[in-house]
Amino acid sequence: MSVLSVRRGATGVGAVVVLVATGSWAMGATNAADVDPRLWGEVRPVIEDRLAADSRGSGYGETELDLGARWFCRAEALELQERGEAVRAGVNTLCMEYGVRDDSLVECSGARYPQVVRLERDEAAAGGYRVVSREEPPDGAGYTQWIEANFSVFGEFAAEDPMSSDALESAARVHFGLPEDAPVQEC
């Protein structure tokens, strides 16, 4: 391999990196490292409350009344854009359904997937924002295409990151009045 072909290859790779970065900047996307902490602090609770509300009625634990099951959700910002009164949040979400049996936390249902949540400022709404739409990828065929169409390159990669349920387990233990070290069992 000649020195000239190595230089051309390096130049080609460099050009691709510049094009990807420029395209992401031009689209106005911000990655998780660039998310405005003030704005995320305002919209995150609204998003998480909506996720929990929309999950109600979809879990196995809710059919077992003695468990007192409830949904707990968290969102992680992948991308966040504010334009006037509107906010577009590309997020990873994790929702888990927990109940209680014999002083143990019981995990009944759960789901993790990326979403695009659109919000509008609304002073009358709790938190000062209201969710106007939520979009999620289809199961199976079309998943990858949906991710590519709705996230920047940075968001696409971050959408595949795992999410820990530790914070949700802790919140559920507090909600149900269980000790911090209460075991977690399956439903």
PEPEUR-V686312 format. One line per field, one symbol per residue. phi: phi as a letter, one per 40 degrees, with the letter a starting at -180 (. if undefined). A space follows every 10 residues. Layout:
BEGIN
phi=???
END
This chain:
BEGIN
phi=.ccccccccc cccccccccc cccccccgcb cdcbcccccc cccdcccccc dccccdgbbc dccbdccgca cbbabbcbaa bbbgcbbbbc bcbbbbbbbb affbcbcbaa abacabbbbb caccccggbb cbabbbcccg dgdcccdccb bcdccdcccc ccbccdcccc ccdcdcgccd bdcbbcd
END
